[in-house]
Amino acid sequence: MSSLVGVGTLTDASGKSSSLIEREASSGEGSSEVSPLISRPRRLRRTAGLRRMVQETCLTVKDLIYPVFVMEGDNRREAIASMPDCHRYSLDLLLAEVTEAYELGIGAIALFPLIPAEQKDNAGTESYNPDGLAPRAVRAIKQTLPNLVVITDVALAPYSTEGHDGIVQDGQILNDETVAVLVKQALCQAEAGADMVAPSDMMDGRVGAIRRALDAAGWINVGILAYSAKYASAYYGPFRDALDSAPKFGDKKTYQMDPANGQEALKEVALDVAEGADMVMVKPALAYMDVIHRVKQQTALPVAAYNVSGEYAMIKAAAQQGWVDEQKIVLETLTGLKRAGADLILTYFAKAVAHWLQ
């Protein structure tokens, strides 16, 4: 009689032991001896049906927010060299693009305008022009697709001659003066019909100021998606190409977060929640999945993750070289973001993913 005394070791009545490998090899096919393995996780991986049944995380089209770029003009579509298969659209063609996305089941877009250079200044005054590109686009989209959720970007960088998210004075980014302009921008976007405004600037106190102003103006149902944990990342390069919004001097490290910091993200999230945010965001996504997870543990609000332009471009470049399977790696990546805790994912792959999930 043999007894199990340790993992991988059997001892017989004489005290002699042999490895499980040796024992199984000598037992032969059809042996009546009972395997010492009780738990076999592979049982639940044996077939596709079993794997589906026990799948813990499921990516669906309703998880996706599609970022889109709008520009002035008519019947214009411009490729973005650093973001293959992404384009800037004039408003007429943008309507066709977002209609296609909506028909694929994508329920929300994030709108980003390419502002002509002659309309830019240090104070970002074009950002609250009621006849500006962004509010015109919002009105047109909501008239065409009233049930599509339109999220607008609140920041000065696209409107700034300096390429910064705030007003610049003597090489410094002014906080409170910038917040006053952001409030005007958010009110302009709400008036145009935006469902949610998304302050991406990382100025202190802007969520609270915007919430108070929206409520005072009667826009109590316009939500705020706060870019709460937005890092000073090298992953934003292609996006800045798309909007011609790269900083003209220095960097954004005095207002965007240090990539080395995780605990600080929890502080930023807590402040935005206290100030009235309806959703919070972590940006970028891939290098910050630990932050996504920690934020999700802290708040009951929906958590968004922005799968940013640099992350998109890296996958596209590798796929074009034949080094990775684009569909498989995108689905794995976005599923990983959901597993980390993201409820919503902003991704330039949104339309492709919607097709793949059909």
N, C-alpha and C positions, 0 to 999 in steps of 0.2 A: 504494500500500500504506500502510495506517495502522498506527501502533503506539501502545500504551498507555504513557504516560509519567507519569501521575499520577492520583489519584482524581478521576474526573469530567472528565478532559481527554484528548482525542485529538489527535495530531499527524500530518498527512499528509506525503507526500514533499516537498512544498514548504515544510514547516515551519509551515504554517498550522494553528491549533488551533480546536476548537469544543467546546462542552460536550456531555456525554453526553445531556443533555435535548434539545439541538438535533439531535444525530445520530440519536437514537431517533425523534424526531418526524418527521425527513425520510426515515427508512428505510422507513416504511410497514409495513402488515401483511404478514406472509409474507416479510419480509426474510431473506436468508440470512446476514447478518452475525452473528457470534458476540458475545453479550453479554460485556462485560468482568467481570461479576459471577461469581465462582467460588463463594463461600459465600452461601447464601440460607437463613438460619435459619427463614424462614417456610415452607419445605418441610415441616418437621416439625410445623407448626401447622395444616396445610391441612384436616385432617378430625378429627372427634372420636376416631376410632380411632388416628390417629397421635399425637394429643395424649395420649391415655391411655397409649400405649406408651412415651413418653419422660417421663412425669410423674415428677418427682424426689421429691415428698413426698405421702404418701397418709394422710389422716385416716381412722381406723377407730373403731368403737364400743369396741374394747378399749383405746383410748387414754384413755377418759373415766372420771372419778370424779365421782359425783353428790353434792354437798353437800345434806344434808337437815336440817330443823329439827323437833325433837320438844318437846312441851309436856305438862303434866299434864292429866288429864281423860279423858273418854270421848266418842267420836263428835264430836270437835271438829276443825274445820279453819278456821284464821284466815288471811285474805289479808294479805300484807305490802304496805302501800300503796306503798312506795318500790321494791318489786321485783315488778312486774306478773307474774302467773301463778305466783308463788312463794307457798308457804303454810307455816304452822306446823301440825303435825299432832299430835293426841293419839296415843298409842302404837298403839291399835287401827287407826286410819286410816293411820298411818305404815307399818304392816306391809303394807297393801294398796298403798301408794305404792311402797315399795321392791321389792315382788314384781313390780309392773308394770315397773319399771326393769330388774330382773333378767331378766324374760322378753324384754325388748328387747335383751338382750345386754350390758347394763352390769354389769360384774363387781365393782364396788367402790363403796361409799358413804363419805362423811365425815359423821359425826354431830355435831350441835351442839344442846345442850339450852337451852331457855328456863326459867330457874330462877325460881320465885316469890320475890318481894321478901322475904318473911318468912324465907326459908331462906338469905339472903345475910348475910355478915359480912366483916370486913376480912381475916380469915385464910383465907377460902374453905374452911371446914371441910366444907361440904356436898359439895365436890368429891371427897372420898374416903369418902362414906357408901355402904356396899355396897348399901343399899336405895334409893339416890338414883335420880333420873330416868335419868341416862345409863347406869349399869350395868343397870338394869331393861330399858332399851331394847335394850342389847347382847344380853342373855340372850334376850329375845323374838325378836329378829331372827335370831340364830344358831340358835335352835330351829326357826324357820320356814324359813330359808334357810341351811342350814349351809355352803354353798359360796360364799355372797356374802361378799366381803372387807369387813370392818367396820373402819373407821379412826376412832379417837376423838380428840377434841381435848383436849390437856393445856394448860390455862391457867387462871388465876384470874378473869379478867374476867367470865365469865358468873355467877360465884358471889360476886363482890365487891360490897360496898356502895359502894365507891369507883370501880368501873368500870375498874380498872387490872388489869394482868396479874400484879401482884405485891402483896405485903403493903406497906401504906403506914404510914410512921412519920414524923411531923413533916414531911409533904409530900414525903418521899423514898420511892422504891421500893426495898425491901430485896431484895438479890439472893440471898444464901445461905439466908436464912430462907424465902424463896419457893421455892427449889429443893427444900428439905426437904418442903414441901407438895406440890409437883409430883410428887415421887417417890411419895408416898402415893396421889395421884390415879392415876398410871400403874399402880401395883400393883392398885388397885381395878378399873380397867378391864381389865387382863389377867385378873384373877380372873373377871370377868364373861364373858370370851370374846372380847375384842377381838383381831383379827388383827395390827393395828398401832396404836401410839400415836403421836400427832403433836403434839409440844410446839411451841406457837405463841407462846410467851410472850417469847422472846428474852432470857431470863436467861442469864448466863454460866455455863457448866459444866453445864447441866441435862441435856444429852444423855448425857454420861458418867455422871452420877449415876443417871439412869434406867436406863441399860444395866447398870450394876453391880447395882442393886437388883433388876431383873428377873431377871438371871442367878442372883443369890444366892437368889431365891425359887423358882427352878426354871422360870421363864418364858423359857427360852433361845430359843424359837421365836417369841416375840412381837417383831415388827419395830418399828423407829423410823423414821417419816417426819419428818425434821427441817425445820421452817420455818427454814431456815438464813439466807436473805437476805430478811428481812421488813422492809419499809420503812415509815416513819412517813408513811403515805399519806392523801391526802384521798379516795381511792377506797373507803374502808371504810364510809362513812356508812350506806348502806342495811342492811348486815349488822348494824351496831350497833342500828338500829331493830328488826331482826328478833329480836334477843336482849336488847334493853333493856340494852345493855352499854357505852354510851358513858361515857367517863371523867367523873367528877363534878367534877374540877378539872384544870386544866393540859392537857397533852397526853402523848403517849407517846414523845417524842423522846429521852428519856434511856435508852431501851432498844431501841426500834425504830430502823432505820437511816435516815440522811440520804439523801433521794432524789438528792442530787447525787453520791453516792459509788458507784463501780463496783468499784474495786480492793478496797475493804473487804469486798465480798460474797465475794470469793475467799478472804479470810482467814477469814470466818465459816464458809464451806463446808469449808475445810481443817480447822478446829477440830472441826466436827461429824463429819466423816469419821473423824478420829483418835479421837474419843470413842465411836465405834461406831454412827453412823447407818447405816441400810440404804438410805435414799433421802434426797435433799435437795430443797428447794423454793425457788423464787423467787416472791415475792408482793409487789405485784400482778404482772400479766403484760404488759399492752399497752405501758405506758410503760417497761418494763424488758426488752424483747426482747434488747437488747445484753447485759444481765447474764445472761439465760438462755443466750445463745450462749457467753459467756465461761466460765460455770460448766460447761457441757457439755464445753468443751475441756479443763477442768482435771480432771474426775473421771470415773471409769469407772462410778460409781453411777448408777442411774436418776435423772433430773432431772424434777421435777414443776413445773408452773406453775399458779398459782391465778388463773383468770379471774374476778376478784372482783366483788362486788355492784355497785360503782359502774360498772364496765365493762359489766356486764349491764344495769343500769338505763339507761345512755346509749343503748345499742342499742334497747332496748325503747321508750324515749321517742321516738326518731327514727322507729322503725317505725310507732308508733301515729299519728304525724303524717303518715305516708305519704312521708317524706323518703328512706327507704332501704328496700331489700328485705331483710326480716329474715333469711330463710333464706340468701340469697346472702352477706350481710355476716357472719353468724355463721360459716358454713363457711369463708369467706375468712380471718376472724380466727383461728379455731382452727387452720387449716392453716398460717397464718403463725407461730403459736406452735410448732408442730411443726417447721417449717422452721428456726426459730431454735435449736432443740435440745431442746425439751421432749419427754420420753418419755411423760409422763402429764399430763393437763389436768383440773384441778378446775373444773367449770363448771356453773352453774345451767341452762344450755341442754342438759344431757346427754340428757334424755329426748327433746327435740325433735330433736336431732342424730341420735339413734338411729333415730327415725322417718324422717328425711330420707335417711339412708344406706342404708335398706333397699332 
